[in-house]
Amino acid sequence: MESVENYKRRFGYYPEEVLANKIYRTRENIMALTQLGIKITGPKLGRPKKDEKIDKKTERMAEGERNAVEGKFGQGKRALSLGLIMNKRKDTSETTICFIILVMNLNKKI
């Protein structure tokens, strides 16, 4: 929810959709996003019902989008040392992370 609020502060409106891993798909988060009119993608909570048909195409597309985001984090850790940040202060760590993400975006544009 903090990321959604940061998005609203930055752009002035809430996102249409949130791509979240299973760990973030809690009842609390799902209810809050539903009240704001934001779609959250990912598998439903609990055990799947026997007769329920799942829209596999939509589910696969959402999973692919989440995988792309996770892949970027992996690239940052592997190629740009995102996982090895050893700064002592919070503000210098955040600055380092911002620079690494900036470099990843520049690499994408080139």
VMD Tcl script that builds the backbone (N, CA, C; Angstrom):
set m [mol new atoms 330]
animate dup $m
set s [atomselect $m all]
$s set {name element resname resid chain x y z} {
  {N N MET 1 A 0.822 -1.191 0.000}
  {CA C MET 1 A 0.000 0.000 0.000}
  {C C MET 1 A 0.868 1.256 0.000}
  {N N GLU 2 A 2.041 1.157 0.610}
  {CA C GLU 2 A 2.944 2.314 0.629}
  {C C GLU 2 A 3.371 2.681 -0.790}
  {N N SER 3 A 3.633 1.675 -1.606}
  {CA C SER 3 A 4.028 1.928 -2.993}
  {C C SER 3 A 2.885 2.563 -3.786}
  {N N VAL 4 A 1.661 2.151 -3.511}
  {CA C VAL 4 A 0.507 2.711 -4.203}
  {C C VAL 4 A 0.334 4.182 -3.820}
  {N N GLU 5 A 0.501 4.487 -2.540}
  {CA C GLU 5 A 0.398 5.881 -2.090}
  {C C GLU 5 A 1.528 6.734 -2.668}
  {N N ASN 6 A 2.733 6.172 -2.752}
  {CA C ASN 6 A 3.853 6.895 -3.372}
  {C C ASN 6 A 3.567 7.181 -4.841}
  {N N TYR 7 A 2.945 6.227 -5.525}
  {CA C TYR 7 A 2.564 6.408 -6.926}
  {C C TYR 7 A 1.581 7.571 -7.046}
  {N N LYS 8 A 0.602 7.598 -6.135}
  {CA C LYS 8 A -0.399 8.686 -6.171}
  {C C LYS 8 A 0.261 10.046 -5.925}
  {N N ARG 9 A 1.189 10.097 -4.955}
  {CA C ARG 9 A 1.884 11.363 -4.685}
  {C C ARG 9 A 2.702 11.814 -5.889}
  {N N ARG 10 A 3.300 10.861 -6.580}
  {CA C ARG 10 A 4.167 11.197 -7.707}
  {C C ARG 10 A 3.384 11.627 -8.948}
  {N N PHE 11 A 2.319 10.890 -9.274}
  {CA C PHE 11 A 1.601 11.134 -10.522}
  {C C PHE 11 A 0.255 11.831 -10.343}
  {N N GLY 12 A -0.249 11.912 -9.117}
  {CA C GLY 12 A -1.505 12.593 -8.864}
  {C C GLY 12 A -2.739 11.707 -8.978}
  {N N TYR 13 A -2.587 10.434 -9.284}
  {CA C TYR 13 A -3.706 9.496 -9.371}
  {C C TYR 13 A -3.197 8.098 -9.051}
  {N N TYR 14 A -4.136 7.213 -8.708}
  {CA C TYR 14 A -3.771 5.833 -8.377}
  {C C TYR 14 A -3.551 5.028 -9.656}
  {N N PRO 15 A -2.732 3.971 -9.585}
  {CA C PRO 15 A -2.554 3.120 -10.776}
  {C C PRO 15 A -3.823 2.331 -11.067}
  {N N GLU 16 A -3.985 1.917 -12.317}
  {CA C GLU 16 A -5.146 1.107 -12.694}
  {C C GLU 16 A -5.009 -0.323 -12.177}
  {N N GLU 17 A -3.755 -0.795 -12.118}
  {CA C GLU 17 A -3.520 -2.197 -11.789}
  {C C GLU 17 A -2.236 -2.313 -10.980}
  {N N VAL 18 A -2.190 -3.298 -10.072}
  {CA C VAL 18 A -1.005 -3.568 -9.273}
  {C C VAL 18 A -0.572 -4.997 -9.554}
  {N N LEU 19 A 0.690 -5.177 -9.913}
  {CA C LEU 19 A 1.253 -6.507 -10.121}
  {C C LEU 19 A 1.953 -6.908 -8.828}
  {N N ALA 20 A 1.412 -7.888 -8.118}
  {CA C ALA 20 A 1.942 -8.244 -6.807}
  {C C ALA 20 A 2.243 -9.731 -6.722}
  {N N ASN 21 A 3.331 -10.058 -6.039}
  {CA C ASN 21 A 3.643 -11.455 -5.761}
  {C C ASN 21 A 2.678 -11.984 -4.711}
  {N N LYS 22 A 2.709 -13.290 -4.482}
  {CA C LYS 22 A 1.804 -13.912 -3.520}
  {C C LYS 22 A 1.951 -13.318 -2.122}
  {N N ILE 23 A 3.159 -12.970 -1.753}
  {CA C ILE 23 A 3.405 -12.479 -0.399}
  {C C ILE 23 A 2.669 -11.168 -0.119}
  {N N TYR 24 A 2.412 -10.374 -1.143}
  {CA C TYR 24 A 1.738 -9.090 -0.963}
  {C C TYR 24 A 0.230 -9.174 -1.184}
  {N N ARG 25 A -0.253 -10.342 -1.583}
  {CA C ARG 25 A -1.694 -10.504 -1.837}
  {C C ARG 25 A -2.391 -10.956 -0.566}
  {N N THR 26 A -2.371 -10.110 0.444}
  {CA C THR 26 A -3.055 -10.405 1.696}
  {C C THR 26 A -4.490 -9.899 1.611}
  {N N ARG 27 A -5.343 -10.396 2.478}
  {CA C ARG 27 A -6.730 -9.944 2.501}
  {C C ARG 27 A -6.798 -8.437 2.719}
  {N N GLU 28 A -5.941 -7.957 3.606}
  {CA C GLU 28 A -5.910 -6.522 3.926}
  {C C GLU 28 A -5.571 -5.689 2.694}
  {N N ASN 29 A -4.524 -6.078 1.976}
  {CA C ASN 29 A -4.117 -5.334 0.772}
  {C C ASN 29 A -5.169 -5.436 -0.332}
  {N N ILE 30 A -5.747 -6.616 -0.505}
  {CA C ILE 30 A -6.754 -6.801 -1.549}
  {C C ILE 30 A -7.982 -5.935 -1.260}
  {N N MET 31 A -8.419 -5.892 0.003}
  {CA C MET 31 A -9.573 -5.069 0.363}
  {C C MET 31 A -9.285 -3.585 0.142}
  {N N ALA 32 A -8.091 -3.134 0.550}
  {CA C ALA 32 A -7.742 -1.719 0.398}
  {C C ALA 32 A -7.687 -1.329 -1.076}
  {N N LEU 33 A -7.091 -2.173 -1.914}
  {CA C LEU 33 A -6.997 -1.874 -3.334}
  {C C LEU 33 A -8.374 -1.913 -4.000}
  {N N THR 34 A -9.223 -2.845 -3.588}
  {CA C THR 34 A -10.573 -2.934 -4.144}
  {C C THR 34 A -11.374 -1.680 -3.813}
  {N N GLN 35 A -11.233 -1.181 -2.593}
  {CA C GLN 35 A -11.947 0.034 -2.202}
  {C C GLN 35 A -11.500 1.238 -3.026}
  {N N LEU 36 A -10.234 1.245 -3.445}
  {CA C LEU 36 A -9.712 2.342 -4.262}
  {C C LEU 36 A -9.999 2.131 -5.751}
  {N N GLY 37 A -10.558 0.975 -6.109}
  {CA C GLY 37 A -10.872 0.691 -7.508}
  {C C GLY 37 A -9.657 0.264 -8.316}
  {N N ILE 38 A -8.674 -0.305 -7.654}
  {CA C ILE 38 A -7.441 -0.743 -8.307}
  {C C ILE 38 A -7.494 -2.254 -8.485}
  {N N LYS 39 A -7.177 -2.716 -9.689}
  {CA C LYS 39 A -7.160 -4.147 -9.983}
  {C C LYS 39 A -5.832 -4.721 -9.500}
  {N N ILE 40 A -5.874 -5.872 -8.831}
  {CA C ILE 40 A -4.655 -6.549 -8.393}
  {C C ILE 40 A -4.609 -7.905 -9.091}
  {N N THR 41 A -3.483 -8.209 -9.699}
  {CA C THR 41 A -3.366 -9.449 -10.459}
  {C C THR 41 A -2.605 -10.487 -9.659}
  {N N GLY 42 A -2.851 -11.730 -9.986}
  {CA C GLY 42 A -2.170 -12.833 -9.338}
  {C C GLY 42 A -3.169 -13.891 -8.923}
  {N N PRO 43 A -2.663 -15.012 -8.417}
  {CA C PRO 43 A -3.553 -16.103 -8.023}
  {C C PRO 43 A -4.420 -15.707 -6.829}
  {N N LYS 44 A -5.628 -16.265 -6.764}
  {CA C LYS 44 A -6.526 -15.971 -5.661}
  {C C LYS 44 A -6.018 -16.631 -4.385}
  {N N LEU 45 A -6.439 -16.088 -3.254}
  {CA C LEU 45 A -6.045 -16.650 -1.966}
  {C C LEU 45 A -6.753 -17.980 -1.735}
  {N N GLY 46 A -6.095 -18.851 -0.994}
  {CA C GLY 46 A -6.702 -20.122 -0.611}
  {C C GLY 46 A -6.567 -21.203 -1.666}
  {N N ARG 47 A -7.199 -22.311 -1.371}
  {CA C ARG 47 A -7.159 -23.466 -2.257}
  {C C ARG 47 A -8.111 -23.241 -3.429}
  {N N PRO 48 A -7.681 -23.582 -4.662}
  {CA C PRO 48 A -8.572 -23.398 -5.811}
  {C C PRO 48 A -9.759 -24.361 -5.745}
  {N N LYS 49 A -10.919 -23.903 -6.209}
  {CA C LYS 49 A -12.122 -24.731 -6.224}
  {C C LYS 49 A -12.036 -25.729 -7.373}
  {N N LYS 50 A -12.711 -26.858 -7.217}
  {CA C LYS 50 A -12.649 -27.928 -8.225}
  {C C LYS 50 A -13.206 -27.496 -9.577}
  {N N ASP 51 A -14.384 -26.903 -9.568}
  {CA C ASP 51 A -15.083 -26.607 -10.813}
  {C C ASP 51 A -14.813 -25.217 -11.368}
  {N N GLU 52 A -13.969 -24.457 -10.700}
  {CA C GLU 52 A -13.740 -23.078 -11.127}
  {C C GLU 52 A -12.827 -23.047 -12.353}
  {N N LYS 53 A -13.288 -22.342 -13.382}
  {CA C LYS 53 A -12.458 -22.185 -14.584}
  {C C LYS 53 A -11.618 -20.935 -14.423}
  {N N ILE 54 A -10.353 -21.060 -14.687}
  {CA C ILE 54 A -9.428 -19.940 -14.546}
  {C C ILE 54 A -9.104 -19.423 -15.936}
  {N N ASP 55 A -9.109 -18.117 -16.092}
  {CA C ASP 55 A -8.733 -17.516 -17.366}
  {C C ASP 55 A -7.208 -17.587 -17.474}
  {N N LYS 56 A -6.735 -18.683 -18.058}
  {CA C LYS 56 A -5.304 -18.952 -18.088}
  {C C LYS 56 A -4.529 -17.934 -18.918}
  {N N LYS 57 A -5.138 -17.437 -19.975}
  {CA C LYS 57 A -4.443 -16.466 -20.821}
  {C C LYS 57 A -4.153 -15.188 -20.035}
  {N N THR 58 A -5.150 -14.661 -19.330}
  {CA C THR 58 A -4.967 -13.450 -18.534}
  {C C THR 58 A -3.975 -13.701 -17.408}
  {N N GLU 59 A -4.098 -14.864 -16.757}
  {CA C GLU 59 A -3.199 -15.196 -15.664}
  {C C GLU 59 A -1.750 -15.305 -16.155}
  {N N ARG 60 A -1.557 -15.923 -17.310}
  {CA C ARG 60 A -0.216 -16.084 -17.868}
  {C C ARG 60 A 0.401 -14.740 -18.248}
  {N N MET 61 A -0.432 -13.837 -18.805}
  {CA C MET 61 A 0.070 -12.512 -19.168}
  {C C MET 61 A 0.496 -11.724 -17.928}
  {N N ALA 62 A -0.303 -11.780 -16.869}
  {CA C ALA 62 A 0.030 -11.075 -15.629}
  {C C ALA 62 A 1.291 -11.658 -15.010}
  {N N GLU 63 A 1.413 -12.979 -15.050}
  {CA C GLU 63 A 2.601 -13.629 -14.515}
  {C C GLU 63 A 3.839 -13.224 -15.310}
  {N N GLY 64 A 3.704 -13.102 -16.619}
  {CA C GLY 64 A 4.821 -12.669 -17.463}
  {C C GLY 64 A 5.258 -11.248 -17.135}
  {N N GLU 65 A 4.301 -10.369 -16.859}
  {CA C GLU 65 A 4.653 -8.999 -16.487}
  {C C GLU 65 A 5.376 -8.966 -15.150}
  {N N ARG 66 A 4.902 -9.766 -14.181}
  {CA C ARG 66 A 5.579 -9.821 -12.883}
  {C C ARG 66 A 6.978 -10.400 -13.038}
  {N N ASN 67 A 7.131 -11.402 -13.905}
  {CA C ASN 67 A 8.450 -12.001 -14.128}
  {C C ASN 67 A 9.424 -10.995 -14.731}
  {N N ALA 68 A 8.924 -10.114 -15.593}
  {CA C ALA 68 A 9.793 -9.094 -16.185}
  {C C ALA 68 A 10.339 -8.161 -15.111}
  {N N VAL 69 A 9.496 -7.798 -14.163}
  {CA C VAL 69 A 9.934 -6.924 -13.066}
  {C C VAL 69 A 10.958 -7.654 -12.202}
  {N N GLU 70 A 10.671 -8.898 -11.853}
  {CA C GLU 70 A 11.610 -9.680 -11.042}
  {C C GLU 70 A 12.938 -9.876 -11.778}
  {N N GLY 71 A 12.871 -10.033 -13.098}
  {CA C GLY 71 A 14.087 -10.176 -13.895}
  {C C GLY 71 A 14.964 -8.942 -13.828}
  {N N LYS 72 A 14.337 -7.763 -13.797}
  {CA C LYS 72 A 15.102 -6.519 -13.679}
  {C C LYS 72 A 15.825 -6.443 -12.349}
  {N N PHE 73 A 15.148 -6.896 -11.273}
  {CA C PHE 73 A 15.824 -6.925 -9.978}
  {C C PHE 73 A 17.009 -7.888 -10.024}
  {N N GLY 74 A 16.817 -9.033 -10.664}
  {CA C GLY 74 A 17.908 -9.996 -10.804}
  {C C GLY 74 A 19.071 -9.425 -11.594}
  {N N GLN 75 A 18.765 -8.706 -12.666}
  {CA C GLN 75 A 19.813 -8.069 -13.466}
  {C C GLN 75 A 20.570 -7.048 -12.624}
  {N N GLY 76 A 19.852 -6.264 -11.845}
  {CA C GLY 76 A 20.500 -5.268 -10.986}
  {C C GLY 76 A 21.407 -5.912 -9.963}
  {N N LYS 77 A 20.978 -7.041 -9.406}
  {CA C LYS 77 A 21.799 -7.740 -8.419}
  {C C LYS 77 A 23.016 -8.392 -9.064}
  {N N ARG 78 A 22.805 -9.006 -10.227}
  {CA C ARG 78 A 23.860 -9.757 -10.890}
  {C C ARG 78 A 24.879 -8.855 -11.572}
  {N N ALA 79 A 24.414 -7.903 -12.348}
  {CA C ALA 79 A 25.327 -7.116 -13.191}
  {C C ALA 79 A 25.742 -5.795 -12.563}
  {N N LEU 80 A 24.903 -5.230 -11.694}
  {CA C LEU 80 A 25.184 -3.891 -11.192}
  {C C LEU 80 A 25.347 -3.844 -9.675}
  {N N SER 81 A 25.539 -4.987 -9.042}
  {CA C SER 81 A 25.825 -5.096 -7.600}
  {C C SER 81 A 24.723 -4.524 -6.715}
  {N N LEU 82 A 23.491 -4.607 -7.135}
  {CA C LEU 82 A 22.375 -4.103 -6.334}
  {C C LEU 82 A 22.242 -4.865 -5.017}
  {N N GLY 83 A 22.642 -6.115 -5.011}
  {CA C GLY 83 A 22.556 -6.924 -3.792}
  {C C GLY 83 A 23.736 -6.767 -2.860}
  {N N LEU 84 A 24.711 -5.961 -3.228}
  {CA C LEU 84 A 25.928 -5.815 -2.427}
  {C C LEU 84 A 26.102 -4.423 -1.836}
  {N N ILE 85 A 25.035 -3.703 -1.653}
  {CA C ILE 85 A 25.129 -2.342 -1.127}
  {C C ILE 85 A 25.497 -2.406 0.342}
  {N N MET 86 A 26.587 -1.730 0.712}
  {CA C MET 86 A 27.106 -1.809 2.076}
  {C C MET 86 A 27.166 -0.435 2.755}
  {N N ASN 87 A 26.426 0.532 2.252}
  {CA C ASN 87 A 26.448 1.861 2.859}
  {C C ASN 87 A 25.877 1.785 4.270}
  {N N LYS 88 A 26.405 2.620 5.155}
  {CA C LYS 88 A 25.964 2.571 6.543}
  {C C LYS 88 A 24.715 3.393 6.789}
  {N N ARG 89 A 24.582 4.493 6.099}
  {CA C ARG 89 A 23.443 5.376 6.325}
  {C C ARG 89 A 22.324 5.074 5.346}
  {N N LYS 90 A 21.090 5.286 5.793}
  {CA C LYS 90 A 19.920 5.009 4.966}
  {C C LYS 90 A 19.900 5.889 3.723}
  {N N ASP 91 A 20.188 7.176 3.876}
  {CA C ASP 91 A 20.107 8.083 2.724}
  {C C ASP 91 A 21.161 7.772 1.663}
  {N N THR 92 A 22.358 7.342 2.077}
  {CA C THR 92 A 23.367 6.993 1.069}
  {C C THR 92 A 23.013 5.673 0.379}
  {N N SER 93 A 22.394 4.742 1.122}
  {CA C SER 93 A 21.944 3.487 0.504}
  {C C SER 93 A 20.855 3.767 -0.539}
  {N N GLU 94 A 19.905 4.632 -0.196}
  {CA C GLU 94 A 18.834 4.972 -1.136}
  {C C GLU 94 A 19.385 5.667 -2.372}
  {N N THR 95 A 20.380 6.534 -2.190}
  {CA C THR 95 A 21.005 7.212 -3.324}
  {C C THR 95 A 21.700 6.213 -4.233}
  {N N THR 96 A 22.403 5.261 -3.635}
  {CA C THR 96 A 23.093 4.229 -4.416}
  {C C THR 96 A 22.091 3.411 -5.225}
  {N N ILE 97 A 20.987 3.019 -4.601}
  {CA C ILE 97 A 19.952 2.245 -5.290}
  {C C ILE 97 A 19.370 3.051 -6.447}
  {N N CYS 98 A 19.110 4.341 -6.220}
  {CA C CYS 98 A 18.567 5.201 -7.288}
  {C C CYS 98 A 19.530 5.294 -8.467}
  {N N PHE 99 A 20.830 5.407 -8.185}
  {CA C PHE 99 A 21.808 5.478 -9.268}
  {C C PHE 99 A 21.868 4.177 -10.055}
  {N N ILE 100 A 21.783 3.045 -9.356}
  {CA C ILE 100 A 21.810 1.752 -10.046}
  {C C ILE 100 A 20.588 1.618 -10.953}
  {N N ILE 101 A 19.418 2.013 -10.466}
  {CA C ILE 101 A 18.201 1.942 -11.287}
  {C C ILE 101 A 18.300 2.903 -12.463}
  {N N LEU 102 A 18.895 4.064 -12.248}
  {CA C LEU 102 A 19.114 5.019 -13.340}
  {C C LEU 102 A 19.997 4.398 -14.420}
  {N N VAL 103 A 21.063 3.732 -14.015}
  {CA C VAL 103 A 21.965 3.082 -14.974}
  {C C VAL 103 A 21.236 1.967 -15.724}
  {N N MET 104 A 20.383 1.211 -15.014}
  {CA C MET 104 A 19.612 0.152 -15.681}
  {C C MET 104 A 18.684 0.750 -16.738}
  {N N ASN 105 A 18.054 1.887 -16.427}
  {CA C ASN 105 A 17.179 2.544 -17.397}
  {C C ASN 105 A 17.967 3.107 -18.579}
  {N N LEU 106 A 19.151 3.636 -18.298}
  {CA C LEU 106 A 19.985 4.141 -19.395}
  {C C LEU 106 A 20.438 3.011 -20.301}
  {N N ASN 107 A 20.783 1.872 -19.708}
  {CA C ASN 107 A 21.167 0.705 -20.510}
  {C C ASN 107 A 20.028 0.251 -21.401}
  {N N LYS 108 A 18.809 0.344 -20.907}
  {CA C LYS 108 A 17.639 -0.065 -21.679}
  {C C LYS 108 A 17.416 0.871 -22.876}
  {N N LYS 109 A 17.663 2.169 -22.705}
  {CA C LYS 109 A 17.445 3.140 -23.767}
  {C C LYS 109 A 18.520 3.072 -24.856}
  {N N ILE 110 A 19.682 2.632 -24.479}
  {CA C ILE 110 A 20.801 2.595 -25.446}
  {C C ILE 110 A 20.768 1.360 -26.298}
}
mol reanalyze $m
mol bondsrecalc $m
mol representation Tube
mol addrep $m
